[in-house]
Every structure is written in structure tokens, then in C-alpha cells.
Amino acid sequence: MRKNFITTFLAVVALAPLAFGGNPPPKLPSQFVEKRVTKLTEQIHWLSSLDEAKELARKQKKPIFWLHALGDLDGTC
């Protein structure tokens, strides 16, 4: 579950230069980023079953955020 968030986070970071007109945003200290990511991922209730997500979304009348990632997300490229 946490790996899914990390994938999304890395995709946003990779596309960030486009939002800044080609100039990359300032770099943040890794400890700061790690604390923010940990805090955010602890606040999200991730589901690993699409069927379970569909049922919950139907009951709550909410959309599903679907992220499908392959491979090991260990920080190496």
C-alpha cells in the first residue's frame, strides 16, 4: 500500500519541472520529505482489493483512485 503512494509521489516529483516552466523546484532535505510522506501515508486508508474498493465506493458514493504499479519501489532507478 505504501509502495503505491510512493509511486504516485515519484511521478509527481518527476513531472514537477513542467509545472515550474522548466525550472526545477528547490530541493528539500530528505528527512523533511520522509517525515511528510510518512505522515500522509498514515492518514490514508489504502485498499489492496479492487472488489473491496468498488463496494466501499458504492456505499459511500465516492470515486476510486486506482494506481497499478509493477516492480520493487526501493528508491533505485
C-alpha positions in Angstrom: 0.0 0.0 0.0 2.8 2.4 0.9 4.5 1.4 -2.3 1.5 2.7 -4.3 1.8 6.1 -2.6 5.5 6.3 -3.2 4.9 5.5 -6.9 2.4 8.4 -7.2 4.7 10.7 -5.2 7.7 9.9 -7.5 5.5 10.5 -10.6 4.5 13.9 -9.3 8.1 14.8 -8.5 9.2 13.7 -12.0 6.6 15.9 -13.6 7.1 18.9 -11.3 9.6 20.7 -13.6 6.9 21.0 -16.2 4.8 22.9 -13.7 7.6 25.3 -12.9 8.3 26.3 -16.5 11.3 24.1 -17.0 13.0 25.3 -13.8 13.1 22.6 -11.2 11.7 23.4 -7.7 14.1 23.8 -4.9 15.3 20.6 -3.3 14.0 19.7 0.2 16.1 17.9 2.8 15.4 14.1 2.6 14.5 13.9 6.3 11.8 16.6 5.8 10.3 14.8 2.8 10.4 11.4 4.6 8.5 12.8 7.6 5.9 14.3 5.3 5.4 11.2 3.3 5.1 9.0 6.4 2.6 11.4 7.9 0.5 11.4 4.8 0.6 7.7 4.2 -0.5 7.1 7.8 -3.6 9.2 7.2 -4.8 7.3 4.1 -6.7 4.0 4.3 -5.4 2.1 1.3 -7.2 -0.9 0.0 -5.5 -3.7 -1.9 -8.6 -5.3 -3.3 -10.4 -3.7 -6.2 -13.6 -5.5 -5.4 -13.5 -4.2 -1.8 -12.8 -0.7 -3.1 -15.8 -0.9 -5.5 -18.1 -1.9 -2.7 -16.9 0.8 -0.4 -17.1 3.4 -3.2 -20.6 2.4 -4.0 -21.7 2.6 -0.3 -20.0 6.0 0.2 -20.9 7.3 -3.3 -17.2 8.2 -3.9 -14.9 7.6 -6.8 -12.0 5.2 -6.8 -8.4 6.3 -7.1 -6.7 3.4 -8.9 -3.0 3.0 -9.1 -1.3 -0.1 -10.6 2.4 -0.3 -10.1 4.9 -3.0 -11.0 8.3 -3.8 -9.6 10.1 -3.0 -6.4 9.9 0.6 -5.3 13.1 0.7 -3.4 14.3 4.1 -4.5 16.7 3.0 -7.2 16.2 3.7 -10.8 
